[in-house]
Amino acid sequence: MGESPETSADPGPVPTASIQAPSIYPLRLCCTEEARVRLGCLVKDYLPGSVTVTWDTVPLDGSTLTFPSIQMASSSLYITTSQLTISGEQPKEFTCRVLHAETNSNLNKTISTECAKNFSDPSVKLFYSSCNPNGDTQTTIHLLCRISGYTPGKIKVTWLVDGLKSEELYARSGPEIQEGNLTSTYSEVNITQGQWVSEKTYTCRVNYYGYNFESHAHRCTAESEPRGVSAYLSPPTPLELYVNKSPKITCLVVDLANEKNLSLTWSRANGKPVHAGPPEIKRQFNGTVTVTSTLPVDVTDWVEGETYYCKVSHSDLPTDIQRSISKDVGKRLAPKAYVFLPDGKELENEEELTLTCMIQKFFPRDIFVRWLHNKELMRADQHTTTQPHRADNNTPAFFAYSRLAVPRANWKRGDEFTCQVIHEALPRTRTLEKSVFINSELALEDLCAEEAESEELEETWTSLLVFIVLFLLSMSYGAAVSLCKVKWILAAILQGQPQGSQDYTNVTQRPLPAGV
């Protein structure tokens, strides 16, 4: 074992001067989940061993600790450290200042609270429900703060009003949901519409490993700035094309601050004139303006692939917005439709029953679904149809569902309900119909009963067949045993051998006459 410095023959290097200025090194910890953050300042290689260490702008809840100077045995120079402890919710920079009077040294080192990251930052987004600035001030506005995409770890959510922590907001936090290697959660609060329109800013602040991540939401007013003007084109529906024979294209412009200086113009690829109707202007609850313009088109022109353009100009736009639309290209696939009857439990317990129409394997995606009751068209607000969704990534086909709620009495009465699908790939009338009524349900029950009876009869015949086979096997076994016994007895008689059993003496000897 080596000798300790105190007993070593080599005393080590000796300082060549009686005084020496210190050097400063920052000390910073790795990120942890602790609410407090510690920063350090290492001061070394100075002589004589008296220094003064101070920290600039120490917060009220912060504290400092400077350790006494110690002399290093290897160099006879001195070393010390100073520690600053602060709240992790105050990310900023702090300056460590060192005064060494003997060398007239006044040194400083700026240290950031930013720690060494080994995690993924959370994404914080604050959503809010819509409001009517002119509505009831006691209406509830829902604020939802979604926190996602962060490495599993402890987070703290704080709600602020105009930058200050509010004791009047009662937050509810959701569970953490694992999404692969990352996690997501949420926090939500409810406020009144009166609070929302009072020009206050609401902030969701997430503290994570000493870092703050924030998202803000502001009041909605009639003069609110647009989030960004957008324009959308929608094609004519199959109902307009193939049933009503009056197709039209719709251009929708949203998030306008106002309709002043707005210009919306239509055109087509072949240069022929177009004649659009007057635009419809509507002010939304969030204070923005929505403009809708429709352009009637010819059925033949649309089917043959003509392209149409909608151009939007506005003083809030740095450049004009132009959108184009034409019929989708690709192989046409005719839809298949299936109607599902009400569930058995629903039939027993509910006064309103559900019919579901599944439409699948169609292309293009434009499809129209409506329902008929006893051959009469039902109102559009009596049923709901989902948007078409792509079946999978390997096929262009789409699928959709349509739901119809029917009164229990109408269903039990035997009324007929029809799901009517309109799509361009269907032959002749472009329509497909699937009808159901209570008899179809009964027919299904009868079919199930017949199948059950058939299965029961099949089981009976199987049991009977097994019994007959076993009976025949037992009879064959008995006959075989008897035959073996007879053959054995006959063989004994022919060989003249005495029998080993007295049961067979009457077979080998004749009865003696009387008196013999």
C-alpha positions as CSV (number, residue, x, y, z in Angstrom):
1,M,0.0,0.0,0.0
2,G,1.2,3.5,-0.7
3,E,2.0,6.0,2.0
4,S,-0.4,8.7,2.9
5,P,0.5,12.3,1.9
6,E,1.2,13.1,5.5
7,T,4.0,10.4,5.7
8,S,5.3,10.5,2.1
9,A,8.9,11.2,1.6
10,D,8.0,13.5,-1.3
11,P,6.1,16.5,0.1
12,G,4.8,17.4,-3.4
13,P,4.9,20.7,-5.2
14,V,5.4,23.8,-3.1
15,P,3.9,27.1,-4.1
16,T,6.5,29.5,-5.6
17,A,4.7,32.6,-4.4
18,S,3.3,33.7,-1.1
19,I,0.0,34.8,-2.8
20,Q,-2.0,33.4,-5.7
21,A,-5.3,34.5,-7.3
22,P,-8.2,31.9,-7.3
23,S,-9.9,30.2,-10.3
24,I,-13.7,29.7,-10.6
25,Y,-15.5,26.7,-12.0
26,P,-19.3,26.3,-12.3
27,L,-21.0,23.3,-10.8
28,R,-24.3,22.2,-12.2
29,L,-26.4,19.1,-11.4
30,C,-28.2,16.8,-13.8
31,C,-32.0,17.3,-14.1
32,T,-34.0,15.7,-11.4
33,E,-37.7,15.6,-10.4
34,E,-37.0,17.6,-7.2
35,A,-38.7,20.9,-6.8
36,R,-35.5,22.6,-5.7
37,V,-32.4,23.2,-7.9
38,R,-28.9,23.4,-6.6
39,L,-26.1,25.4,-8.3
40,G,-22.5,25.4,-7.2
41,C,-19.4,27.5,-7.6
42,L,-16.0,25.9,-7.1
43,V,-13.1,28.3,-6.1
44,K,-9.6,26.8,-6.0
45,D,-5.9,27.3,-6.2
46,Y,-5.7,30.5,-4.2
47,L,-3.4,31.7,-1.4
48,P,-3.8,32.9,1.3
49,G,-6.9,31.0,2.2
50,S,-9.4,33.8,2.6
51,V,-12.1,34.6,0.0
52,T,-15.6,36.1,0.0
53,V,-18.2,34.4,-2.2
54,T,-21.6,36.1,-3.0
55,W,-24.5,35.4,-5.4
56,D,-26.4,38.0,-7.3
57,T,-30.2,38.3,-7.4
58,V,-30.9,35.5,-4.9
59,P,-34.7,35.0,-4.8
60,L,-36.6,35.3,-1.5
61,D,-37.1,31.6,-1.3
62,G,-33.5,30.8,-2.2
63,S,-30.6,30.1,0.2
64,T,-26.8,30.1,-0.1
65,L,-24.1,28.0,1.7
66,T,-20.4,28.6,1.5
67,F,-18.1,26.0,2.9
68,P,-14.9,26.9,4.8
69,S,-11.6,27.0,2.8
70,I,-9.4,24.0,3.1
71,Q,-5.8,23.6,2.2
72,M,-5.0,20.9,-0.4
73,A,-2.1,18.7,0.7
74,S,-0.8,18.2,-2.8
75,S,-0.2,21.9,-3.5
76,S,-0.7,23.8,-0.2
77,L,-3.2,26.0,-2.1
78,Y,-6.7,26.5,-0.9
79,I,-10.2,25.4,-2.2
80,T,-13.8,26.1,-1.3
81,T,-17.3,25.7,-2.7
82,S,-20.4,27.8,-2.5
83,Q,-23.9,26.4,-3.1
84,L,-27.1,28.2,-4.2
85,T,-30.5,26.4,-3.7
86,I,-33.6,27.8,-5.5
87,S,-37.0,26.8,-6.6
88,G,-37.1,24.9,-9.9
89,E,-40.0,27.1,-11.1
90,Q,-37.6,30.0,-11.6
91,P,-35.4,29.1,-14.6
92,K,-32.8,31.9,-15.0
93,E,-29.1,32.7,-14.7
94,F,-27.2,33.5,-11.4
95,T,-23.8,35.0,-11.0
96,C,-21.3,33.7,-8.5
97,R,-18.8,36.5,-7.4
98,V,-15.5,35.8,-5.7
99,L,-13.4,38.5,-3.9
100,H,-9.8,37.7,-3.0
101,A,-8.5,40.8,-1.2
102,E,-4.8,39.7,-1.0
103,T,-4.5,39.6,-4.8
104,N,-7.1,42.3,-5.4
105,S,-9.1,39.8,-7.5
106,N,-12.8,40.3,-8.2
107,L,-13.9,37.4,-10.3
108,N,-17.4,36.2,-11.4
109,K,-19.0,33.3,-13.2
110,T,-22.6,33.2,-14.5
111,I,-24.3,29.8,-14.1
112,S,-27.7,28.8,-15.7
113,T,-30.3,26.7,-13.9
114,E,-30.6,24.8,-17.1
115,C,-29.6,21.2,-16.3
116,A,-28.3,18.5,-18.5
117,K,-31.4,17.0,-20.2
118,N,-31.9,13.3,-20.6
119,F,-35.6,13.5,-21.4
120,S,-38.2,14.6,-24.0
121,D,-39.8,18.0,-23.4
122,P,-43.6,17.9,-23.1
123,S,-45.9,19.6,-25.7
124,V,-48.4,21.9,-23.9
125,K,-51.5,23.1,-25.7
126,L,-54.4,24.9,-24.2
127,F,-57.9,24.5,-25.8
128,Y,-61.1,26.2,-24.9
129,S,-64.8,25.8,-25.8
130,S,-66.5,28.4,-28.0
131,C,-68.3,31.4,-26.5
132,N,-70.8,34.0,-27.4
133,P,-69.6,37.4,-26.2
134,N,-73.2,38.6,-26.1
135,G,-74.5,35.6,-24.3
136,D,-75.2,34.7,-20.6
137,T,-72.2,35.7,-18.4
138,Q,-72.7,32.6,-16.2
139,T,-72.4,30.1,-19.1
140,T,-69.5,27.7,-18.5
141,I,-66.3,27.9,-20.6
142,H,-64.2,24.8,-20.5
143,L,-60.4,25.2,-20.6
144,L,-58.4,22.0,-21.4
145,C,-54.6,21.8,-21.1
146,R,-53.2,18.8,-23.0
147,I,-49.7,17.7,-22.0
148,S,-48.2,15.1,-24.3
149,G,-45.0,13.6,-25.7
150,Y,-42.9,13.7,-22.5
151,T,-40.7,11.1,-20.9
152,P,-42.4,9.6,-17.9
153,G,-41.7,11.7,-14.9
154,K,-43.2,14.0,-12.3
155,I,-44.9,17.1,-13.6
156,K,-46.6,20.0,-11.8
157,V,-49.4,21.9,-13.5
158,T,-50.2,25.5,-12.4
159,W,-53.0,27.7,-13.7
160,L,-52.3,31.4,-14.0
161,V,-54.6,34.4,-14.6
162,D,-52.8,37.4,-16.1
163,G,-49.5,35.8,-15.1
164,L,-50.5,35.3,-11.5
165,K,-51.4,32.0,-9.7
166,S,-55.1,31.9,-9.0
167,E,-56.7,30.3,-6.0
168,E,-60.1,30.6,-7.6
169,L,-59.5,28.0,-10.3
170,Y,-60.2,24.4,-9.3
171,A,-58.2,22.2,-11.7
172,R,-58.8,18.5,-12.3
173,S,-56.0,16.4,-13.7
174,G,-56.4,13.3,-15.9
175,P,-54.6,10.0,-15.6
176,E,-51.2,9.5,-17.3
177,I,-51.5,7.5,-20.5
178,Q,-48.5,5.6,-21.8
179,E,-47.9,6.1,-25.6
180,G,-45.0,4.0,-26.4
181,N,-41.9,5.4,-24.6
182,L,-43.7,8.7,-23.9
183,T,-46.6,9.8,-21.7
184,S,-49.6,12.2,-22.0
185,T,-52.1,13.6,-19.5
186,Y,-54.3,16.7,-19.2
187,S,-55.5,19.3,-16.7
188,E,-58.9,21.1,-17.0
189,V,-60.7,24.0,-15.3
190,N,-64.1,25.6,-15.8
191,I,-64.7,29.4,-15.8
192,T,-67.7,31.5,-16.5
193,Q,-68.2,33.4,-19.7
194,G,-68.1,36.6,-17.7
195,Q,-64.6,35.8,-16.6
196,W,-63.6,34.7,-20.1
197,V,-64.6,38.0,-21.8
198,S,-63.1,40.2,-19.2
199,E,-59.9,40.6,-21.2
200,K,-57.9,38.2,-18.9
201,T,-55.3,35.8,-20.2
202,Y,-55.3,32.2,-18.8
203,T,-52.1,30.2,-18.7
204,C,-51.4,26.5,-18.2
205,R,-47.9,26.2,-16.8
206,V,-46.2,22.8,-16.6
207,N,-43.1,22.4,-14.5
208,Y,-41.0,19.4,-15.5
209,Y,-37.5,18.7,-14.3
210,G,-37.1,22.3,-13.3
211,Y,-38.3,23.7,-16.7
212,N,-41.5,25.6,-17.3
213,F,-43.6,25.0,-20.4
214,E,-46.6,27.2,-21.0
215,S,-49.6,27.7,-23.2
216,H,-52.0,30.7,-23.2
217,A,-55.6,31.4,-24.0
218,H,-57.2,34.8,-24.4
219,R,-60.7,36.2,-24.4
220,C,-62.9,36.0,-27.4
221,T,-64.4,39.3,-28.6
222,A,-66.1,40.6,-31.6
223,E,-62.9,42.3,-32.7
224,S,-60.6,39.4,-32.2
225,E,-57.8,38.9,-34.7
226,P,-58.1,36.0,-37.1
227,R,-56.0,32.9,-36.4
228,G,-55.2,32.7,-40.1
229,V,-57.6,32.9,-43.0
230,S,-58.3,29.5,-44.7
231,A,-60.3,28.5,-47.8
232,Y,-61.8,25.1,-48.6
233,L,-63.6,23.7,-51.7
234,S,-66.1,20.9,-51.5
235,P,-67.4,18.9,-54.5
236,P,-71.1,18.4,-55.5
237,T,-72.8,15.5,-53.6
238,P,-73.9,12.4,-55.4
239,L,-77.5,13.4,-54.5
240,E,-77.0,16.7,-56.4
241,L,-75.3,15.0,-59.3
242,Y,-77.4,11.9,-60.0
243,V,-80.8,12.5,-58.3
244,N,-81.5,16.2,-58.3
245,K,-79.4,16.9,-61.4
246,S,-78.3,20.2,-60.0
247,P,-74.7,19.9,-58.8
248,K,-72.8,22.8,-57.2
249,I,-69.3,23.4,-55.8
250,T,-68.9,25.2,-52.5
251,C,-66.1,27.6,-51.5
252,L,-65.8,28.2,-47.8
253,V,-63.6,30.9,-46.3
254,V,-63.1,30.9,-42.5
255,D,-61.4,33.0,-39.8
256,L,-61.8,36.4,-41.5
257,A,-61.6,39.4,-39.1
258,N,-64.3,41.1,-41.3
259,E,-65.8,41.0,-44.7
260,K,-64.4,44.4,-45.8
261,N,-62.3,44.4,-48.9
262,L,-63.1,40.8,-49.5
263,S,-63.0,39.6,-53.1
264,L,-64.0,36.0,-54.0
265,T,-63.9,35.0,-57.7
266,W,-64.6,31.7,-59.6
267,S,-63.1,30.4,-62.8
268,R,-62.6,27.2,-64.7
269,A,-59.7,25.5,-66.6
270,N,-61.2,25.8,-70.1
271,G,-61.8,29.5,-69.7
272,K,-65.5,29.5,-70.2
273,P,-67.5,31.9,-68.0
274,V,-69.0,30.8,-64.7
275,H,-72.0,32.3,-62.8
276,A,-71.8,32.0,-59.0
277,G,-74.5,33.0,-56.6
278,P,-74.2,35.8,-54.1
279,P,-71.9,34.9,-51.1
280,E,-73.4,34.2,-47.7
281,I,-71.7,36.0,-44.8
282,K,-72.0,34.7,-41.2
283,R,-70.4,36.0,-38.0
284,Q,-69.3,33.3,-35.7
285,F,-69.4,33.2,-31.9
286,N,-65.7,33.7,-31.7
287,G,-66.0,37.0,-33.5
288,T,-64.6,35.8,-36.9
289,V,-66.5,35.9,-40.2
290,T,-67.2,32.9,-42.4
291,V,-68.1,33.4,-46.1
292,T,-69.7,30.7,-48.3
293,S,-70.1,30.9,-52.1
294,T,-71.6,28.2,-54.3
295,L,-71.1,27.7,-58.0
296,P,-73.6,25.7,-60.1
297,V,-71.8,23.3,-62.5
298,D,-72.9,21.1,-65.4
299,V,-73.2,17.4,-64.7
300,T,-71.4,16.4,-67.9
301,D,-68.6,18.9,-67.3
302,W,-68.0,17.6,-63.8
303,V,-68.1,14.0,-64.8
304,E,-65.7,14.5,-67.6
305,G,-63.1,16.0,-65.2
306,E,-63.3,19.8,-65.6
307,T,-61.2,21.8,-63.0
308,Y,-62.7,24.8,-61.2
309,Y,-60.9,27.5,-59.2
310,C,-61.9,29.7,-56.2
311,K,-59.7,32.7,-55.6
312,V,-59.9,34.7,-52.3
313,S,-58.4,38.2,-51.9
314,H,-58.5,40.2,-48.6
315,S,-56.5,43.0,-47.0
316,D,-55.5,40.7,-44.1
317,L,-53.8,38.3,-46.5
318,P,-50.3,38.9,-47.7
319,T,-51.1,37.0,-50.9
320,D,-54.2,35.7,-52.5
321,I,-55.5,32.2,-51.7
322,Q,-56.5,30.0,-54.7
323,R,-58.0,26.6,-54.4
324,S,-58.8,24.1,-57.2
325,I,-61.1,21.1,-57.4
326,S,-62.0,18.4,-59.9
327,K,-63.5,14.9,-59.9
328,D,-61.2,12.3,-58.3
329,V,-59.4,10.0,-60.7
330,G,-59.0,6.3,-60.2
331,K,-60.8,3.0,-60.7
332,R,-64.5,3.2,-59.6
333,L,-65.7,0.8,-57.0
334,A,-69.4,0.3,-56.3
335,P,-70.3,0.2,-52.6
336,K,-71.8,-2.8,-50.8
337,A,-74.4,-2.1,-48.1
338,Y,-75.5,-4.2,-45.1
339,V,-78.2,-3.3,-42.6
340,F,-77.9,-4.6,-39.0
341,L,-81.0,-5.2,-36.9
342,P,-81.5,-4.0,-33.4
343,D,-79.7,-5.9,-30.6
344,G,-81.8,-8.4,-28.6
345,K,-81.2,-6.5,-25.3
346,E,-82.2,-3.2,-27.0
347,L,-85.4,-4.9,-28.2
348,E,-86.3,-5.9,-24.7
349,N,-85.4,-2.7,-22.8
350,E,-85.4,0.3,-25.1
351,E,-88.2,2.4,-26.5
352,E,-86.0,3.6,-29.3
353,L,-84.2,1.0,-31.5
354,T,-81.1,1.4,-33.6
355,L,-80.6,0.4,-37.2
356,T,-77.1,0.5,-38.6
357,C,-76.2,0.6,-42.3
358,M,-72.6,-0.3,-43.1
359,I,-71.4,0.8,-46.6
360,Q,-68.0,-0.4,-47.7
361,K,-65.5,-1.0,-50.5
362,F,-66.4,2.1,-52.6
363,F,-64.4,4.7,-54.5
364,P,-64.3,7.6,-54.9
365,R,-65.1,8.7,-51.4
366,D,-68.1,11.0,-52.3
367,I,-71.2,9.1,-51.2
368,F,-74.7,10.1,-50.0
369,V,-76.9,8.1,-47.6
370,R,-80.5,8.6,-46.8
371,W,-83.3,6.5,-45.2
372,L,-86.8,5.7,-46.2
373,H,-89.7,4.7,-43.9
374,N,-92.4,2.6,-45.7
375,K,-91.0,3.9,-49.0
376,E,-91.3,7.5,-47.8
377,L,-88.1,9.7,-47.5
378,M,-87.2,10.5,-43.9
379,R,-85.9,13.9,-42.8
380,A,-82.1,14.4,-42.7
381,D,-82.1,15.2,-39.0
382,Q,-83.5,11.8,-38.2
383,H,-80.3,9.9,-39.1
384,T,-76.5,10.4,-38.9
385,T,-73.8,9.2,-41.4
386,T,-70.1,9.2,-40.6
387,Q,-67.5,10.7,-43.0
388,P,-66.0,8.1,-45.3
389,H,-62.8,6.6,-44.0
390,R,-60.1,4.7,-45.9
391,A,-60.3,0.9,-45.2
392,D,-56.5,0.4,-45.0
393,N,-53.3,1.7,-46.6
394,N,-53.2,-1.0,-49.2
395,T,-56.5,-0.2,-51.0
396,P,-58.2,3.0,-52.2
397,A,-61.6,1.8,-51.0
398,F,-63.6,3.7,-48.3
399,F,-66.2,2.7,-45.8
400,A,-68.9,4.6,-43.8
401,Y,-71.7,4.0,-41.3
402,S,-75.2,5.4,-41.1
403,R,-77.3,5.2,-37.9
404,L,-81.1,5.5,-37.7
405,A,-83.1,5.6,-34.5
406,V,-86.7,4.2,-34.9
407,P,-89.5,4.1,-32.4
408,R,-90.1,0.6,-30.9
409,A,-93.8,0.8,-31.7
410,N,-93.1,1.3,-35.5
411,W,-90.6,-1.6,-35.5
412,K,-93.0,-4.0,-33.7
413,R,-95.8,-2.9,-36.1
414,G,-93.8,-4.3,-39.0
415,D,-92.8,-1.0,-40.7
416,E,-90.2,-1.2,-43.4
417,F,-87.0,0.9,-43.2
418,T,-84.6,1.3,-46.1
419,C,-81.0,2.4,-46.3
420,Q,-80.5,4.1,-49.7
421,V,-77.0,4.7,-50.9
422,I,-76.1,7.0,-53.8
423,H,-72.7,6.6,-55.5
424,E,-71.4,7.2,-59.0
425,A,-70.0,3.7,-59.4
426,L,-73.5,2.1,-59.0
427,P,-75.2,1.1,-62.3
428,R,-78.2,2.7,-64.0
429,T,-79.9,4.8,-61.3
430,R,-76.7,5.2,-59.2
431,T,-78.6,4.0,-56.1
432,L,-78.5,0.9,-53.9
433,E,-81.2,0.0,-51.4
434,K,-81.3,-2.4,-48.5
435,S,-84.6,-2.8,-46.5
436,V,-85.4,-4.4,-43.2
437,F,-88.5,-5.0,-41.1
438,I,-89.6,-7.1,-38.2
439,N,-90.3,-10.2,-40.4
440,S,-86.7,-10.2,-41.4
441,E,-85.8,-10.4,-37.7
442,L,-88.3,-13.3,-37.2
443,A,-87.0,-15.1,-40.3
444,L,-83.6,-14.8,-38.7
445,E,-84.9,-16.3,-35.5
446,D,-86.6,-19.1,-37.4
447,L,-83.4,-19.9,-39.2
448,C,-81.5,-20.0,-35.9
449,A,-84.2,-22.3,-34.5
450,E,-84.1,-24.6,-37.5
451,E,-80.3,-24.8,-37.2
452,A,-80.7,-25.6,-33.5
453,E,-83.2,-28.3,-34.2
454,S,-81.0,-29.7,-36.9
455,E,-78.0,-29.8,-34.6
456,E,-80.1,-31.6,-31.9
457,L,-81.4,-34.2,-34.4
458,E,-77.9,-34.8,-35.6
459,E,-76.7,-35.4,-32.1
460,T,-79.6,-37.9,-31.5
461,W,-78.7,-39.9,-34.6
462,T,-75.0,-39.9,-33.6
463,S,-75.9,-41.4,-30.2
464,L,-78.2,-44.0,-31.8
465,L,-75.5,-45.0,-34.3
466,V,-72.9,-45.4,-31.5
467,F,-75.3,-47.6,-29.6
468,I,-76.0,-49.9,-32.6
469,V,-72.3,-50.3,-33.3
470,L,-71.6,-51.2,-29.7
471,F,-74.5,-53.7,-29.6
472,L,-73.3,-55.4,-32.8
473,L,-69.7,-55.6,-31.5
474,S,-70.9,-57.2,-28.3
475,M,-73.0,-59.8,-30.2
476,S,-70.0,-60.6,-32.5
477,Y,-67.8,-61.0,-29.5
478,G,-70.3,-63.4,-27.8
479,A,-70.6,-65.5,-31.0
480,A,-66.9,-65.7,-31.4
481,V,-66.4,-66.9,-27.9
482,S,-69.1,-69.6,-28.3
483,L,-67.6,-70.8,-31.6
484,C,-64.2,-71.2,-30.0
485,K,-65.6,-73.3,-27.2
486,V,-67.4,-75.7,-29.7
487,K,-64.3,-76.1,-31.8
488,W,-62.3,-77.0,-28.7
489,I,-64.8,-79.7,-27.6
490,L,-65.1,-81.3,-31.0
491,A,-61.3,-81.4,-31.3
492,A,-61.1,-83.3,-27.9
493,I,-63.7,-85.9,-29.0
494,L,-62.0,-86.6,-32.3
495,Q,-58.6,-87.2,-30.5
496,G,-60.3,-89.5,-27.8
497,Q,-58.7,-87.6,-25.0
498,P,-60.5,-87.6,-21.6
499,Q,-62.1,-84.4,-20.7
500,G,-60.8,-82.4,-17.9
501,S,-64.2,-81.3,-16.9
502,Q,-67.1,-83.5,-15.7
503,D,-69.6,-81.2,-17.3
504,Y,-69.0,-83.0,-20.6
505,T,-69.1,-86.7,-19.6
506,N,-72.6,-87.1,-21.0
507,V,-71.1,-86.3,-24.4
508,T,-68.4,-89.1,-24.4
509,Q,-70.3,-91.9,-22.7
510,R,-73.5,-93.6,-23.6
511,P,-75.9,-94.3,-20.7
512,L,-75.8,-98.0,-19.4
513,P,-78.9,-100.2,-19.6
514,A,-80.8,-100.8,-16.4
515,G,-79.4,-103.6,-14.3
516,V,-75.9,-103.5,-15.8
